[in-house]
Amino acid sequence: PLAGWRFTAFQVTKAGRAYCGKVIEVEEGDVLQGRMTRTGDTWIIEADAGAKGVSSHSVTDDFEATTAYITVEGMIIYNCKALPKEDLLFSANVLSDGQGKALEP
């Protein structure tokens, strides 16, 4: 049986170790937003589930962000019934500098 959907902010080190913020219970149809923002020597990684809450994880200057991914990760998926019934849409994806100016990857 499906245990449900969870949403969290996380960072994975070069060694493969994951560091996560709090876990937020979400449902199919929820609108979710992820952000990575750099302020000074700190990256703030946020998973925003609106009224259900925000998961946040911060990383100080020992972390060099060279990539960013938009992902859906399934764990312990035994059959297709555990997958979303509707298509997933990743929209309004933006890469911008500190002043909010859009950048090209």
Residue frames relative to the residue before (quaternion, step in Angstrom):
aa qw qx qy qz dx dy dz
P 1.0000 0.0000 0.0000 0.0000 0.00 0.00 0.00
L 0.5336 -0.6315 0.4630 0.3197 3.54 -1.14 0.67
A 0.3465 -0.7574 0.5242 0.1777 3.55 -0.79 1.07
G 0.6319 -0.5243 0.3382 0.4598 3.59 1.23 -0.21
W 0.4972 -0.6453 0.5027 0.2893 3.51 -1.37 0.16
R 0.1184 -0.7774 0.6163 0.0426 3.56 -1.07 0.84
F 0.1569 -0.7664 0.6194 0.0662 3.57 -1.19 0.67
T 0.1314 0.8020 -0.5704 0.1191 3.58 -0.80 0.97
A 0.4182 -0.6445 0.5703 0.2905 3.55 -1.28 0.44
F 0.1208 0.8124 -0.5655 0.0743 3.57 -0.90 0.82
Q 0.2067 -0.7298 0.6425 0.1094 3.48 -1.39 0.42
V 0.1577 -0.7723 0.6093 0.0864 3.55 -1.00 0.84
T 0.3885 -0.7332 0.5143 0.2168 3.57 -0.79 1.05
K 0.6789 -0.4605 0.3709 0.4352 3.58 -1.30 0.18
A 0.6649 0.4968 -0.2935 0.4743 3.59 1.15 -0.60
G 0.5761 -0.6251 0.3650 0.3797 3.59 1.27 -0.05
R 0.4973 0.6443 -0.4343 0.3860 3.61 1.24 0.13
A 0.2334 -0.7853 0.5621 0.1139 3.60 -0.80 1.03
Y 0.1095 -0.7532 0.6469 0.0462 3.54 -1.10 0.86
C 0.0950 -0.8490 0.5191 -0.0249 3.55 -0.65 1.16
G 0.4359 -0.6271 0.5730 0.2974 3.50 -1.36 0.38
K 0.7365 -0.3730 0.2826 0.4885 3.59 -1.24 -0.24
V 0.4468 -0.6764 0.5265 0.2563 3.54 -1.24 0.56
I 0.1545 -0.7772 0.6068 0.0623 3.57 -0.95 0.98
E 0.3725 -0.7073 0.5574 0.2243 3.59 -0.88 0.97
V 0.0096 0.7956 -0.6044 0.0400 3.60 -0.82 1.04
E 0.3015 -0.7408 0.5752 0.1714 3.54 -1.33 0.27
E 0.6344 -0.4847 0.4143 0.4370 3.54 -1.25 0.30
G 0.7495 0.3607 -0.2876 0.4748 3.56 -0.97 0.89
D 0.5257 0.6087 -0.4256 0.4147 3.61 1.21 -0.26
V 0.3329 -0.7060 0.5873 0.2138 3.55 -1.14 0.70
L 0.0796 -0.8191 0.5676 -0.0239 3.56 -0.63 1.20
Q 0.1001 -0.7917 0.6004 0.0519 3.56 -1.14 0.63
G 0.1399 -0.7795 0.6066 0.0702 3.55 -1.00 0.87
R 0.0358 -0.7973 0.6025 -0.0060 3.57 -1.09 0.76
M 0.0774 -0.7215 0.6824 0.0880 3.52 -1.29 0.58
T 0.0128 0.8076 -0.5856 0.0688 3.57 -0.64 1.14
R 0.2035 -0.7698 0.5921 0.1240 3.56 -0.94 0.88
T 0.0002 0.7623 -0.6462 0.0366 3.52 -0.92 1.05
G 0.8107 -0.0518 -0.0067 0.5831 3.58 -0.40 1.22
D 0.7793 -0.2810 0.2390 0.5066 3.58 -0.70 -1.10
T 0.6435 0.5276 -0.3127 0.4581 3.59 1.23 0.28
W 0.2339 -0.7230 0.6345 0.1414 3.53 -1.07 0.90
I 0.1449 -0.7459 0.6440 0.0896 3.57 -1.02 0.87
I 0.1153 -0.7784 0.6166 0.0256 3.55 -0.71 1.14
E 0.0112 -0.8305 0.5549 -0.0469 3.60 -0.59 1.15
A 0.1331 -0.7232 0.6734 0.0763 3.50 -1.22 0.76
D 0.0886 -0.8389 0.5368 -0.0172 3.57 -0.25 1.33
A 0.0925 -0.8053 0.5855 0.0054 3.57 -0.61 1.20
G 0.5901 -0.6036 0.3630 0.3947 3.60 1.11 0.65
A 0.8530 -0.0725 0.0804 0.5106 3.55 -0.91 -0.97
K 0.6241 0.5553 -0.3440 0.4288 3.61 1.18 -0.40
G 0.6762 -0.5145 0.2797 0.4471 3.58 1.26 -0.19
V 0.3513 -0.7025 0.5827 0.2086 3.52 -1.41 0.13
S 0.2099 -0.7284 0.6405 0.1232 3.53 -1.01 0.92
S 0.0203 -0.8169 0.5756 -0.0317 3.58 -0.83 0.96
H 0.0177 -0.7610 0.6485 -0.0025 3.53 -1.14 0.75
S 0.1249 -0.8015 0.5803 0.0719 3.60 -0.85 0.87
V 0.1473 -0.7704 0.6187 0.0439 3.52 -1.17 0.77
T 0.3213 -0.7616 0.5304 0.1882 3.58 -0.80 0.97
D 0.8251 -0.3561 0.1779 0.4009 3.53 -1.36 0.06
D 0.5590 0.6007 -0.4171 0.3909 3.64 1.15 -0.06
F 0.6428 0.4963 -0.2967 0.5024 3.58 1.34 -0.02
E 0.1141 -0.7767 0.6171 0.0542 3.59 -0.82 1.01
A 0.2308 -0.7799 0.5686 0.1231 3.58 -0.49 1.18
T 0.0159 -0.8048 0.5929 -0.0226 3.57 -0.58 1.17
T 0.7776 0.1577 -0.0971 0.6008 3.57 1.29 -0.25
A 0.0846 -0.7465 0.6543 0.0863 3.53 -1.31 0.39
Y 0.1311 -0.8058 0.5761 0.0400 3.56 -0.91 0.90
I 0.2295 -0.6942 0.6592 0.1757 3.51 -1.26 0.60
T 0.0968 0.8429 -0.5143 0.1249 3.57 -0.36 1.19
V 0.1486 -0.6733 0.7035 0.1722 3.45 -1.46 0.23
E 0.0847 -0.8112 0.5785 0.0112 3.54 -0.64 1.10
G 0.1624 -0.7788 0.6006 0.0799 3.53 -0.86 0.99
M 0.0646 -0.7891 0.6103 0.0262 3.54 -0.93 0.87
I 0.8339 0.0722 -0.1151 0.5349 3.54 -0.99 0.93
I 0.2353 0.7534 -0.5579 0.2563 3.54 0.73 1.18
Y 0.1762 -0.8279 0.5280 0.0680 3.58 -0.43 1.21
N 0.8005 -0.0527 0.0308 0.5962 3.59 1.13 -0.52
C 0.7157 -0.4909 0.3032 0.3936 3.55 -1.29 0.28
K 0.5379 0.6274 -0.4108 0.3851 3.63 1.16 -0.33
A 0.6265 0.5439 -0.3366 0.4454 3.58 1.20 -0.43
L 0.5943 0.5765 -0.3670 0.4240 3.61 1.21 -0.33
P 0.6306 -0.5297 0.3858 0.4158 3.62 -1.17 0.41
K 0.4989 -0.6666 0.4724 0.2890 3.57 -1.07 0.76
E 0.7505 0.3124 -0.1678 0.5576 3.58 1.12 -0.71
D 0.6382 -0.5076 0.4090 0.4096 3.56 -1.32 0.28
L 0.3535 -0.6849 0.5893 0.2422 3.55 -1.25 0.52
L 0.1347 -0.7952 0.5890 0.0511 3.57 -0.93 0.90
F 0.1388 -0.7447 0.6488 0.0721 3.54 -0.81 1.07
S 0.0852 0.8261 -0.5469 0.1056 3.59 -0.44 1.18
A 0.8118 0.2636 -0.2102 0.4767 3.54 -1.36 0.32
N 0.2290 0.7810 -0.5403 0.2135 3.58 0.98 0.88
V 0.0161 0.8198 -0.5671 0.0779 3.58 -0.67 1.12
L 0.1213 -0.7242 0.6740 0.0807 3.52 -1.11 0.82
S 0.0895 0.8228 -0.5522 0.1004 3.58 -0.56 1.11
D 0.5072 -0.6298 0.4925 0.3219 3.54 -1.28 0.41
G 0.7694 -0.3984 0.2573 0.4278 3.58 -1.32 -0.02
Q 0.6927 0.4349 -0.2757 0.5050 3.58 1.22 -0.38
G 0.5922 -0.6064 0.3488 0.4000 3.58 1.29 0.15
K 0.4576 0.6755 -0.4541 0.3580 3.61 1.27 0.13
A 0.4703 -0.6884 0.4787 0.2753 3.57 -0.82 1.03
L 0.1704 -0.7682 0.6130 0.0715 3.54 -1.09 0.90
E 0.3826 -0.6803 0.5659 0.2659 3.55 -1.24 0.43
P 0.4710 -0.6790 0.4764 0.3003 3.60 -0.91 0.85
